[in-house]
Amino acid sequence: MPTEVKPGEVWFADLGLAEKSRPVLVLSFPQENDARSLVVVAPLTSQIRGLRGEIQLGNVSWLPKLSAVNIQGLASFDRHKLVRRMGVLSKEQMVEAKKSIRDLLEL
């Protein structure tokens, strides 16, 4: 990877043949002493439904379509599947994403 990955960034993930490759919001990136080398992400979608767990991103220059973060699609996978940094969420959008995760998981 050409740069250090940070939570709040949107990266393009090459998920291979098993799943659709797509932009994802990085929520957690593994540290050296972590048990697994997994990144935790939420996928982006252009199928905006206005439902619980969607964080609408509005018009951003680094996405071709209006998109939203799909908090209900939380996933983890090998960090090496992140291939290209696309952009970063605003502080307000990350606050909303964290709140949505807490609400969804009843934390």
N, C-alpha and C positions, 0 to 999 in steps of 0.2 A: 504494500500500500504506500502511496506516495506521501502521505501526511498522517499525522496522528488523528485518530477518530475521537470525537467528543460527543457526549450527550447533547441533544438539541439540533444536531446536524442531520440533514437529509442526504442519504447516500443511495446510489443505484446498487442493488444487490443482484448478482448473477446467481440465481437459484438452480440453474441447470434444467434438466428435463423433468425433474420431479414436480417442480412448481413454476409458476409464472415469475419471471424476472421483473423487478419493479423497484421504484423508489421506496425507501423505508426511512422512518424516523428512528434514529439511534437513541435508545433510552438508557442503555448501560453498555459499556465496553469493558472487556476483561482486563484485569490487572495481572501483573506477573505472578502473584501468589494465589490467584484464583484456582479453584479445583478444576474448572473446565475453561476452555478458551472460547466461550460462547458470547456473542453479542445479543442483547435483548432489543427487539425492535417492534415498531407498529407500522404496518404497511400504509402506503398512501393509495387513495382511490380517486378516480374521476367520476365514479357512480355515487354522487352525493344525494343522500336521501333525507338529510336533516334529522336523523335519529340520534338517540343517546349513544355516546361513544364516538361521535364524529367531531373533529376539530377542523373547521373550515379554514383554509389558508388564504383564500382570496386570490387576487392576481399577483403572482410572483414571477419575476423574469426567468427564473431557472426551471420552471415547469411549463410544458406546452399547453396544458388545459387547467381549468379550475379544478382544484383537488381538495381533498380532506384527508386528515390522518384518521385511520380506522382503529381506534383504541381496542375494540373488541377482537381485533385480529392479532393480538400480541403473539410474538414468536421468538424463538432463539435458534441460532445456527452458528456455524463456524465463522469466525470473524473474517476469514480470507474470502468470503463470498461478497464482501463489500468491495466494489471495484472503482467507484468514482464518486467524489463528493459533488453534490449538486447545489446545496445551499444550506441555510440555517434558519430555524424558526426564531421569531422575535421572542423576547423575554415574556411578553404577555401570552403568546401562543403556548410556550412551554408551561407557564403557570396553569393555563387551561387544560393542557394535556395531563399534567400531574393530578389536577383535581378530578379529571374524568377517570383516570386510572383508580384513584382512591374510591370514587363513587361506584365504579364498576365492580371492584373487588371488595367493596364494603369495608374499607380500612379506616 
